[in-house]
Amino acid sequence: MSQNLTDKQKLFIEYFSQTGNATQSAIKSGYSEKTAEQQGYELKNKFAKEIEDRTKKAIKDSIPAAIAMLNHLMNNAESESVKLGAV
């Protein structure tokens, strides 16, 4: 992430990469509710690359936990359909 980002901008990127909602991400980041829709739209476009990078990192970071959960379900689920779904 660029070193020149403000704390609000960093928060926006984080929230948007988690939710995909620009307006709510702007509000949670500290932007005014009155201007959040416009701010969210502008921030989403301005920081598209940073959002993409953060989203990819979040997905990459969640893979080990997802695999562990699938393995757990395959080996321990009581329902055969759950086991099959995990496979």
C-alpha positions in Angstrom: 0.0 0.0 0.0 1.2 3.5 -0.8 2.8 5.4 2.1 0.9 8.6 1.2 -2.5 7.3 2.2 -4.4 8.9 5.1 -5.7 6.8 7.9 -9.2 7.3 6.5 -8.2 6.1 3.1 -6.4 3.0 4.6 -9.6 2.2 6.5 -11.7 2.6 3.4 -9.6 0.2 1.5 -9.8 -2.3 4.3 -13.6 -2.0 4.8 -14.3 -2.0 1.1 -12.2 -5.1 0.4 -14.2 -6.9 3.1 -17.7 -5.7 2.1 -17.7 -4.3 -1.4 -20.0 -1.5 -0.2 -18.4 1.9 -1.0 -20.9 4.1 0.9 -20.8 2.1 4.1 -17.1 1.7 3.9 -16.7 5.5 3.6 -19.0 6.0 6.7 -17.1 3.4 8.7 -13.8 5.1 7.7 -14.9 8.4 9.2 -16.3 10.2 6.1 -19.5 12.3 6.6 -22.7 10.4 6.0 -23.9 13.3 3.9 -21.1 12.8 1.4 -20.4 9.1 1.9 -21.9 8.0 -1.3 -19.9 10.4 -3.5 -16.7 9.9 -1.4 -17.1 6.1 -1.6 -17.5 6.2 -5.3 -14.4 8.4 -5.7 -12.3 6.4 -3.3 -13.3 3.1 -4.9 -12.1 4.3 -8.2 -9.0 6.1 -7.0 -7.8 3.2 -5.0 -8.9 0.3 -7.2 -5.5 -1.2 -7.4 -5.0 -1.0 -3.6 -8.4 -2.6 -3.0 -7.7 -5.4 -5.5 -4.4 -6.1 -3.8 -6.0 -6.1 -0.3 -8.8 -8.3 -1.5 -6.4 -10.8 -3.0 -4.4 -10.9 0.2 -7.5 -11.5 2.3 -8.5 -14.4 0.1 -5.0 -15.8 0.1 -4.9 -15.5 3.9 -8.2 -17.4 4.4 -7.2 -20.4 2.3 -5.5 -22.4 5.0 -8.5 -22.0 7.4 -10.9 -23.0 4.6 -8.9 -26.1 3.8 -8.7 -27.1 7.5 -12.5 -26.7 7.8 -13.1 -28.8 4.7 -10.8 -31.5 6.1 -12.6 -31.4 9.4 -16.0 -31.8 7.7 -14.8 -34.6 5.5 -13.5 -36.6 8.4 -15.9 -35.7 11.2 -19.3 -34.7 9.9 -22.1 -37.0 11.0 -24.0 -36.4 7.8 -22.8 -38.2 4.6 -24.2 -35.4 2.5 -22.0 -32.9 4.4 -19.0 -35.1 4.0 -19.7 -35.4 0.3 -20.2 -31.6 0.0 -16.9 -31.0 1.7 -15.2 -33.3 -0.8 
